[in-house]
Amino acid sequence: MQEAMKVTNQRYRLGYHLMTKGGWMNDPNGFSWFKGYYHMFYQYYPYAAEWGPMHWGHARSKDLVHWETLPVALCPDENEDGCFSGSAVVYDDKLWLIYTGHHVTNPKDSEEFYQDQNIAWSEDGITFHKYEGNPVLRAPEGNTKHFRDPKVWQEGDTFYMVLGSQGSDELGRALLYESKDLKQWQPVSVLDKAATLEDEGYMWECPDFFRLDGRDILLMSPQGLEPQGDCFRNLNQTGYLLGSRDEHEHLVRKNFTEIDRGHDFYATQTMLAPDGRRLMTAWMNAWDSPMQEKEDGWAGALTLPRELRVEKGRLYQQPAREMASMRTRTLLAGSLAAGSRLPIPATSELELEFREAGDFNGSLLKITGGTQQLEISLDAKGGRIIVQRTTKDGSRAARLLPFEDLKLHIFVDKSSAEIFVNEGELTFTERIYWQEPLELSLSGKAAEAARVYALEKETNQY
């Protein structure tokens, strides 16, 4: 029996983000609520800090902040080379997992494979049993080998599934299915497909479909995009299509919009919380991320849970309100003059408001930790905000809606930063491998309202 990977160095271990106790993590899966707990599953390889045959890691929480790691929920068996991404739904007082079975057909070539959809169930939310009748869905005619990442939800007495796919035209698409019992699935429609390869990709990974504030939203991670223009569109990024589902079960929608403008954000998953909020998390990495923590026996983490809303024709996101419970003490409540320098903990939260900043041009602030630095600037002429980190491909930028006062809400952790701009109009998610101590410094403009909090340093229980 293989021995699970152990962490050999704590230097980059995050204080309040969900991680594995060792080994590899990528996409969040099965984000759900069952019997008094939020459940989070994730793509997991226990035996190395590299991608390998995928398992489903599992953690649960009562408050979205403090996570208890549970036994592995799914392992690939003799018929599978990996249990790929999927979702969870509560049915018949059981928690059901819906996942992609990945099957390599040529041991000498991992690119020769097929994929199908499978289910597993649990009565206690801890021990899971694979359904003996798996698979419950195979790829339809006219589909390539790419057929994965089912997201399932319930409307009335009907379950719906949206699946990432690639059609015979080699364009990404989302397929819609329905079922009464999670075992027998019928096709409904091609919910949507890429307009062009260049604009929307050759495969739509990790789709998620939901209605929010009167709009239908399709989230997905398209593969095959190229950088675009002065907004530095990522090579491997996640975004959404905002529109409405018509009578033919097709999505009539606007253009693809990136949901996060940073380097390290991929494979979103949402859930409907018991109180009606639409919550979202994502993998806080990307496939081209440096992942310096690999040499320490672990790789990957998940973002903070975020609350979603539709406003001004955009999808806004803010940290889940439960995150405020992480504050252990207030370090500053007042203002910060231009040129100020302030030591901050490696686990901290910053709320900064720069008034009458709509015509400001230049650097606003820097966070520095050893050789690592995060700088946030404004480009008044272009109406852009620019985030720069200390890496070779360090810049990310995005255009802002017209504004007078600029509000920045920043969560700093031991190897990350999550930046929320103007109440969640834009976000930037970054892995930054800080070297303590950390310092916040303001450049040419004062923050007339500023609050700085120290946050909990350890919220995971392994």
N, C-alpha and C positions, 0 to 999 in steps of 0.2 A: 504494500500500500504506500502510495506517495505521501510525502510529508508536506504539509502546507507551508507556504512561504512565510518567513518571519521578517519583521522590520528590524534592520540593523542600525539605523540612525534616525533619531527623532527630529532632526534639524528642520525638515520641511513639513512635518506632520501638522495638519490643519487643526485649529482649536475647536471650531464649531460647525464644520462642514462634514457631511456623511462620507466616510471612507471605508475601505476594507481594513481588516486587522492585519493584512499582508496579502500580496498578490495584486492582480490586475483588476481594474473596474472600468467599464464603459457604460453604455446606455442605461438610464433608469427604465424600469419595467414595472408593470403591475401596481402603480401608485393607486391606493384604494383605502377605504375605511371599512373595518370589519371587527365587530365585537369589542368596541371601545378603543381601538387602536388605528392610527394611520399605519399602513403597511407600505414599505418601499422595497422593491426587488431591483436587481441590477445585473447586468452582464458581468460575469466574474470568472476569473481563472485563478484558482487558489495556489497553484504550484509554481508560479513564476511571475515576475513583474513585467510580463509581456502578454500580448494577446495569445490565447490558446483555445482549446476546445471549450466552448462556452457553457458555463453553469449559470444558475440563477442564485446570486447571493440574496440575503433577506435581512431586513431590519424593521423594527416597529417603534412607534412613538405615540405618546398620548398628547404631545403638545407641538409637534413638528420641529422641536429644538433638541430634545434629548432622545438619542436613538440607541436601542438595544439590538445588538447583532444576534440573529437567530441562526439555527442550522441552515445549511444550504437547502434551498427549496427544490431545485431541479438539477439533476446531473444527466449528461448524455449517456444513453444506454447502448447496447450492442447494435441497435438499429439507427443510431444517430451519431453524427460527428460534432454536434453542438446543439444546445437548446438556445436558439437565437431570440431576439427581442419579441415582446408581446405585452399583454395587459392583463388586468384582473377585473372580475365582476362578481358580485354577490348574487347567488341564486339558490333557492331551496335551503336557506340557512347554511350554505357552504360558500367558501371562497374558491372561485374557479380561476385558474390561470390558463390563458390562451397564448400559445407560443409557437414560434417557427422551428420546425425540425430541419436541421441542415444535414445533408447527406452527400458526402464526397464519393464520386463514382470511380475515380482513378487515384489510387494512393500516391502515384508519382506526380500528380498535377492537381493541386487544390482548387484550381479554377474550373475543374469539371465536377459539377454538383447539381443537385436539384433540391427544392425546398417545398415543404408542405406545412399545414397548420394542425396543431395538436392541442389537447386540453388535459388539465390535471385538476384535482380538487382536494379540499381539506375541510374537515369539520372544526378544527381548533385554530386554524390559521398558522400552524407551525409545521405539521407533517403533511406532505402532499403525496397523492397517489395518481399516477398517470392512467388515463382512461384506456381500457383494454381495446377499444375500437378505434384507436388512433391509426392513421390521421383522420381528422374530420373534414379536411378540405385539401384538394389537390389543385395544382395550377390549371387554369382553363386553356383551351386551344387558343392559339394566337398569342401566347405569352412566352417570354424567354425564361431562362432559369431563375431570374430575379423575381421572387414572389414571397414577401416576408413582412414581418413586424405588424401583426394584427392588433388593432385597437378596437375593443368591444365596449358597447354601452347598451342600455335598455331604454326603450320608449314604450310605455304601456306594457303589453305582454309579449313584445317582440324585441329580440336582440339584433343589433346591427354591428357589422364589422367593416372597418375600412382597412385596406391592405395596400402596402407599397408594392409596386409592380413595374415591369418594363414590357411594353407591347412589342409586337413584331416590327413596328416602325422604329424601335430602339429609342423611344421617348419615355420619360418617366410618367407614371400615372397612378391614380388612386382608384381601387376597385371597391365597390360597395356590395355587401352581402347581408342576408337576413336569416334569422333562425328563431324557432320557438323554444328550443331546448339546449342550445349550444353544441349539439351533436350533428344535426342535419342542417346544412347551409345551402341557401339558394342565391344565385346571382341577382342583383338588383340593377346595377348600372356601372358604367365607367363614370365615377363621380366627377373626375376631371383628369386632364392630362397636360403635359408640358406644351406650351405654345411653340417653342423652338428649343433645340438642344442648347444653344448658346445662352438663352435667357433663363431656362428653367430645368435643364439637366436631363440626363439619360436614365436616371432611376430615382424614385422618391422614397427615401428611407423614413421609417418611424412616423408615418402619418397619424394625425389625430384630428378628429372632426367633432365640432360641438357648436352649440348656439349660445350666443352671449350678447346681452343688451340689444336684442332684436336683429342680430346679424349672424350668419353662418360663417364659420371660420375653419379653414383647413390648414393645419400646421404640418410641415414636413421638412426633411433635410434632403435637398436635391444633390445628387452626385453629378459631377462634370461641369460645374460652373467655373468661369474664369474671372479674374479680377476685372473690375469695371470702373473707369473714370477716376475722379479725384476723391471718391468716397471709399476707395480701398475695399471693394467687396471681397469677402473672403473666398478662398479656393473651395472651402468645404464648410458651408454655413447653413443655418436653419432660418426658415422664414414662414410666411403665412400668405394665404389668399383670403381676402375678405369679400363676401358676397351673399348670395341667397340660393337655396336649393329650389329648383323649379319643379313643375309637375312631372317631369321625366326623370327626376332624381339626378339631375346634373347641376353642378355648381356654376352659377352665373356670377362672375367675380372680376375683381380688379387685378392689377399686375402683382407679381411676386414682390414681397417686401421683407427684408431681413428683420428679424425680431430682436437680434442683439448684434451690436456692431464691433464687439471685441474679437480677440483671437481665439478664445477658449469657451465655446458654447456650441453644443451639438446635441441632436436627438432628444428633443423635448418630449415630456409626457405630462398630461394634465389629468385632474380628477375634479369631480364635483364634491366639495366638502359637505358634511352634514348641515352646515348653516347656509348652504347655497352659494358659497364662493367658488369660483373657478380657480384652482391652484395649479401651478406649473413648476416643474423642475427640469433640469437638463444635465447632461454630462459636462462638467467644468473642465473640458479639454477639447481638443480636436485631433484628428489623425496626424496632422503635421506638427503638433505641439512638441516642444523639446522634452517634457516630462523628466526633469532632472532627478525626480524622486525614484526613478527606476533603479538607480544604483544603490538605493537604500532598502530595496525589497518590497516596494509597493508602487502603484501607478494609478492615477485617476481619482476623481472625487465628483460629487454632485453639487450643483449650485444651491443657494438658499431657495426654499420654497417661495414662490411669488404669486401675488394676487393679480388677476387679469381683469381688464375692463376695456370697453370700446369707447373712444372719445375722439372727436374731430376727425373721424374717418380712419383712425389708427388703433392698433392694439397697444394699450398701455400696460405697464407692469410695475408693481411695487413690491418690496419685501413683505412677506406675510406678517400680519400684525403681531403674531406670536413672537417674532424676532426681538421685539422690545423687551421681552422677559430676560434676554441674555445680558442686559446691562448690569454691571456690578457696581459701578460708581460713575459719577459725572465729573469729568476732568476740566471742562470749560462750559460756561453758559454765559454768553454775552456777545462780544464782537472780537474780530482779529484785524489789526491794522495791516496795511500794505507793508511788506517787508518782515512781517512777524515770522518767528520760528518757534515751533512747539514740539517737544518730545511726545510721541504717542506710543501706546503699547502695540505689540504685534497682533493682538486681537482687539480691534477698536472699530468704532462707528463714528462717522463724521457727518454732520448736517451743516452745510454752508450756504448762505444766501448772499449773492452779489447783486446789489440793487443798481438799477439803471445801467445794466451791463450790455444792452442791446447793440451799442455802438463801440464796445470795447474791442481792442485788437491786441493780441499778444498772450503771454503766459499768465495764467491765473494762479496756479499752485503746483507744487511738487511734493511728492512723498518720496523720501530717500531712505534706503536701508542698506548700508555698505555700498557695494558697486551697483546696486539695483535702484532704479528710479522710475517713477510714474509721474508724467507731466500732463496737465490738462490746460489747453489753450483755447482761445476764441479767435475766429477769423471773421471779423465784422463784415468785410466786403463780400465774402462768400456765404455768410450766414451759417457758418459751420462751427462745430465743436471738434477739437482734435485731441485724441488721447495717444500719448507716446510712451512706450515702455522700453527698457534697455534690452532690446534684442535686435538681431539683424533686420528683421521685417517688423519694425516696432510701431509703425503708425497706423491708426485707424481714425476715420473721420466720418461725420454724418451731418446732414443739414438739419437745422432746427426750424421749427415754426417761429414766426415773429414773436418776440418777447421783450419785456423790459427788465424784469428781475430774473436772474439765473439761479436756480436751486440745484445743488448737488448733494446727493445722499450716497455716501461711500462706506462700504464694509471692507475693512482690511483684515485679512487673516494671514497666517504665517507663510503661506505661499500663494496668495491670491488677492485680488481686489475686484469688487463688484460695484459698478458706478451707475446710479440712477439719476437721470437728468430731467429736471422740470416735471416732477411728480410722476415720472415713469414714461414720459414721451419717448425717450431713448435710454438704452442701457448699453454698457460696455463691460464684458466679463473677461478677466485676465488672470492667468497664472503668472505670478511674479515671485521669484525665489529670494525673498528678503533676507538680508543679513542684519541682525539686531545690533544696536538700537535703531529705531525708526524715528524719523522727524518729518513733520509737516511744515512747509514754508510757503508763505504767500508772496506773490510777485508784485505786480504793479497796481493791484486793486485790493481794497479792503473787503472783508466779509462782514457786512453790517450785522448779520445775525449768524451766530456760530454756536454749535453744541458739539462736544466731543465726549464720547463714552468709552470706558473700558468694558470689554465683553468677557464672557466666560472663556476659559482656556481649554476646557475639555468637556465636550457634550456627548461623546460616544462611549458606550459601554460594550465591551467585546466579550 
